[in-house]
Amino acid sequence: MSAPGMKYTDEFRDPVKAKGLLAALERAVAETGATAEKPLHIMEICGGHTHAIFRYGLDKLTPPGIEFIHGPGCPVCVLPMSRVDDCLDIAERPEVIFATFGDAMRVPGTRGSLMQAKAKGADIRMVYSPLDALELARRFPEREVVFFGLGFETTMPSSALTLQQAAREEIANFSVFCNHILVPPPIKALLDDPDMRLDGFVGPGHVSMVIGTTPYDFIAEDYGRPVVVAGFEPLDLLQAVLMVVRQIAEGRSEVENQYARIVPRDGNPVALAAIEDVFEPRPAFDWRGLGEIDSSGVRIRDRYAAWDAETKYGVGYGAGKSSGHEAELAEGCLSGEVVKGKIKPWACPKFAGECTPETPLGALMVSSEGACAAYHLYAGARASAAETEREKAAS
């Protein structure tokens, strides 16, 4: 929503405007014939949207003919255990300072997390950007500084620009362990899954700020599903869902941009140029809960091989290792089904019992964008009710 004069956050949370959007949404849902028994399945791709939906209670305010399906748009959540193990292999080397974003510190691998490795003596430091890691390399030329490059297209430009800077300054003791992944390929994989029913998509805002809206054209053109890129405030999301439902009611499938105040159709050309210069597509990349997906990740180009930690330390794909996907999930953890949008978090028997933000079994409970963390934080009462129902069913 970008009406003239709307400049402040509270204007995007106006209850009067929200009531108007909800009334329009109820009418649009009625036009589709959707009901609580046969709802429209609308996937919000981005984990930030999942949290916003629960934070503002939008799942309870929208008509019963809409069911939100939570997508795989949380990069920490889909990081496979094998890649966390590779991080540990690098970080435990005595010559290495391993720099990472904070939300990756507690993601479990098969033999622990970065947080646990830090407690055992590994020099692991939380940073706010890859440039912070590059500054560590300048300050400690006698040490090897490795930055954990993680995230979707949103964070790729900062990693790319930092690698370009390292190359210009010839900072030889800096490298990046690249785990950057792409949004469109897993969406295609979900649409190709015969067990998935998806009627429309709320597209990610931050990713689209970088790549634009054209990469989603295949969803509308090849699969006949509407996509609306959305912002993160409650009115943004309500308007975006309304736009999706109106397309369904009118028999249209197009890519529309609700977040036009931030997202240009063709993306950010400077960011895209940096990505193109530094990265190239991988043949495939493994996703926690989803398995290996073709062309879904990027790797560092040969011209920047001197700053590629995967090659420098012989880990992961750089060592020709298989993904090790068979060991991705703790026993009884159903976060893989949550990532696929097939179940809600509270349908997992471990949710809110053995698996909490303090004692996470899966990455979806670790990350600030994870669906399980959103349910635990904002939907506690409903989670308790679900637990009661599980206990009744088991008795």
ZITABEL-V197246 format. One record per residue. N is the residue number from 1. SS is DSSP state (~ for helix, > for strand, _ for the rest). Layout:
n=N ss=SS
n=N ss=SS
This chain:
n=1 ss=_
n=2 ss=_
n=3 ss=_
n=4 ss=_
n=5 ss=_
n=6 ss=_
n=7 ss=_
n=8 ss=_
n=9 ss=~
n=10 ss=~
n=11 ss=~
n=12 ss=~
n=13 ss=~
n=14 ss=_
n=15 ss=~
n=16 ss=~
n=17 ss=~
n=18 ss=~
n=19 ss=~
n=20 ss=~
n=21 ss=~
n=22 ss=~
n=23 ss=~
n=24 ss=~
n=25 ss=~
n=26 ss=~
n=27 ss=~
n=28 ss=~
n=29 ss=~
n=30 ss=~
n=31 ss=~
n=32 ss=~
n=33 ss=_
n=34 ss=_
n=35 ss=_
n=36 ss=_
n=37 ss=_
n=38 ss=_
n=39 ss=_
n=40 ss=>
n=41 ss=>
n=42 ss=>
n=43 ss=>
n=44 ss=>
n=45 ss=>
n=46 ss=>
n=47 ss=~
n=48 ss=~
n=49 ss=~
n=50 ss=~
n=51 ss=~
n=52 ss=~
n=53 ss=~
n=54 ss=~
n=55 ss=~
n=56 ss=_
n=57 ss=_
n=58 ss=~
n=59 ss=~
n=60 ss=~
n=61 ss=~
n=62 ss=_
n=63 ss=_
n=64 ss=_
n=65 ss=_
n=66 ss=>
n=67 ss=>
n=68 ss=>
n=69 ss=>
n=70 ss=>
n=71 ss=>
n=72 ss=>
n=73 ss=>
n=74 ss=_
n=75 ss=_
n=76 ss=_
n=77 ss=_
n=78 ss=_
n=79 ss=>
n=80 ss=_
n=81 ss=~
n=82 ss=~
n=83 ss=~
n=84 ss=~
n=85 ss=~
n=86 ss=~
n=87 ss=~
n=88 ss=~
n=89 ss=~
n=90 ss=~
n=91 ss=~
n=92 ss=_
n=93 ss=_
n=94 ss=_
n=95 ss=_
n=96 ss=>
n=97 ss=>
n=98 ss=>
n=99 ss=>
n=100 ss=>
n=101 ss=_
n=102 ss=~
n=103 ss=~
n=104 ss=~
n=105 ss=_
n=106 ss=_
n=107 ss=_
n=108 ss=_
n=109 ss=>
n=110 ss=_
n=111 ss=_
n=112 ss=>
n=113 ss=_
n=114 ss=~
n=115 ss=~
n=116 ss=~
n=117 ss=~
n=118 ss=~
n=119 ss=~
n=120 ss=_
n=121 ss=_
n=122 ss=_
n=123 ss=_
n=124 ss=>
n=125 ss=>
n=126 ss=>
n=127 ss=_
n=128 ss=_
n=129 ss=_
n=130 ss=~
n=131 ss=~
n=132 ss=~
n=133 ss=~
n=134 ss=~
n=135 ss=~
n=136 ss=~
n=137 ss=~
n=138 ss=~
n=139 ss=~
n=140 ss=_
n=141 ss=_
n=142 ss=_
n=143 ss=_
n=144 ss=>
n=145 ss=>
n=146 ss=>
n=147 ss=>
n=148 ss=>
n=149 ss=>
n=150 ss=>
n=151 ss=>
n=152 ss=_
n=153 ss=~
n=154 ss=~
n=155 ss=~
n=156 ss=~
n=157 ss=~
n=158 ss=~
n=159 ss=~
n=160 ss=~
n=161 ss=~
n=162 ss=~
n=163 ss=~
n=164 ss=~
n=165 ss=~
n=166 ss=~
n=167 ss=~
n=168 ss=~
n=169 ss=~
n=170 ss=_
n=171 ss=_
n=172 ss=_
n=173 ss=_
n=174 ss=>
n=175 ss=>
n=176 ss=>
n=177 ss=>
n=178 ss=>
n=179 ss=>
n=180 ss=>
n=181 ss=>
n=182 ss=_
n=183 ss=~
n=184 ss=~
n=185 ss=~
n=186 ss=~
n=187 ss=~
n=188 ss=~
n=189 ss=~
n=190 ss=~
n=191 ss=~
n=192 ss=~
n=193 ss=_
n=194 ss=_
n=195 ss=_
n=196 ss=_
n=197 ss=_
n=198 ss=_
n=199 ss=_
n=200 ss=>
n=201 ss=>
n=202 ss=>
n=203 ss=>
n=204 ss=_
n=205 ss=~
n=206 ss=~
n=207 ss=~
n=208 ss=~
n=209 ss=~
n=210 ss=~
n=211 ss=~
n=212 ss=_
n=213 ss=_
n=214 ss=~
n=215 ss=~
n=216 ss=~
n=217 ss=~
n=218 ss=~
n=219 ss=~
n=220 ss=~
n=221 ss=~
n=222 ss=~
n=223 ss=~
n=224 ss=_
n=225 ss=_
n=226 ss=>
n=227 ss=>
n=228 ss=>
n=229 ss=>
n=230 ss=_
n=231 ss=_
n=232 ss=_
n=233 ss=_
n=234 ss=~
n=235 ss=~
n=236 ss=~
n=237 ss=~
n=238 ss=~
n=239 ss=~
n=240 ss=~
n=241 ss=~
n=242 ss=~
n=243 ss=~
n=244 ss=~
n=245 ss=~
n=246 ss=~
n=247 ss=~
n=248 ss=~
n=249 ss=~
n=250 ss=_
n=251 ss=_
n=252 ss=_
n=253 ss=_
n=254 ss=_
n=255 ss=>
n=256 ss=>
n=257 ss=>
n=258 ss=_
n=259 ss=_
n=260 ss=_
n=261 ss=_
n=262 ss=_
n=263 ss=_
n=264 ss=_
n=265 ss=_
n=266 ss=_
n=267 ss=_
n=268 ss=_
n=269 ss=~
n=270 ss=~
n=271 ss=~
n=272 ss=~
n=273 ss=~
n=274 ss=~
n=275 ss=~
n=276 ss=~
n=277 ss=~
n=278 ss=~
n=279 ss=>
n=280 ss=>
n=281 ss=>
n=282 ss=_
n=283 ss=_
n=284 ss=>
n=285 ss=>
n=286 ss=>
n=287 ss=>
n=288 ss=_
n=289 ss=_
n=290 ss=_
n=291 ss=>
n=292 ss=>
n=293 ss=>
n=294 ss=>
n=295 ss=_
n=296 ss=_
n=297 ss=>
n=298 ss=>
n=299 ss=>
n=300 ss=>
n=301 ss=_
n=302 ss=~
n=303 ss=~
n=304 ss=~
n=305 ss=~
n=306 ss=~
n=307 ss=~
n=308 ss=>
n=309 ss=~
n=310 ss=~
n=311 ss=~
n=312 ss=~
n=313 ss=_
n=314 ss=_
n=315 ss=_
n=316 ss=~
n=317 ss=~
n=318 ss=~
n=319 ss=~
n=320 ss=_
n=321 ss=_
n=322 ss=_
n=323 ss=_
n=324 ss=_
n=325 ss=~
n=326 ss=~
n=327 ss=~
n=328 ss=_
n=329 ss=_
n=330 ss=_
n=331 ss=_
n=332 ss=_
n=333 ss=_
n=334 ss=_
n=335 ss=~
n=336 ss=~
n=337 ss=~
n=338 ss=~
n=339 ss=~
n=340 ss=_
n=341 ss=_
n=342 ss=_
n=343 ss=_
n=344 ss=_
n=345 ss=~
n=346 ss=~
n=347 ss=~
n=348 ss=_
n=349 ss=_
n=350 ss=_
n=351 ss=>
n=352 ss=_
n=353 ss=_
n=354 ss=_
n=355 ss=>
n=356 ss=_
n=357 ss=_
n=358 ss=_
n=359 ss=_
n=360 ss=_
n=361 ss=_
n=362 ss=_
n=363 ss=~
n=364 ss=~
n=365 ss=~
n=366 ss=~
n=367 ss=_
n=368 ss=_
n=369 ss=_
n=370 ss=_
n=371 ss=~
n=372 ss=~
n=373 ss=~
n=374 ss=~
n=375 ss=~
n=376 ss=~
n=377 ss=~
n=378 ss=~
n=379 ss=_
n=380 ss=~
n=381 ss=~
n=382 ss=~
n=383 ss=~
n=384 ss=~
n=385 ss=~
n=386 ss=~
n=387 ss=~
n=388 ss=~
n=389 ss=~
n=390 ss=~
n=391 ss=~
n=392 ss=~
n=393 ss=~
n=394 ss=~
n=395 ss=_
